[in-house]
């Protein structure tokens, strides 16, 4: 598959774009993501899915942790994901094991989903 032929999709956050590489039968997905410069979330987030990501370039301050090129991160479901902050932006691959629309709490939505 040539990922250059796939289109970028908008997300709920204006500063994040994603390109779906594979949709899984259970609603999960494998994707490339790009977070534009000057992206900041003001609060942490809680997702109802597990997420694994590999960073290809750039960096992101994830709470007190610096997520940078060649780093791998794993965010278990129902865990509080710390505030994200990047000045330069970052991009990479991610795998989500369930439907990613099920955000329990997010600073950009300010609502709870059940």
PyMOL commands that set and color helices and strands:
alter all, ss='L'
color gray80, all
select helices_A, chain A and resi 3-5
alter helices_A, ss='H'
color red, helices_A
select strands_A, chain A and resi 9-10+16-23+29-35+39-40+45-47+51-62+65-68+72-75+80-81+84-86+90-96+103-105
alter strands_A, ss='S'
color yellow, strands_A
deselect
rebuild
show_as cartoon
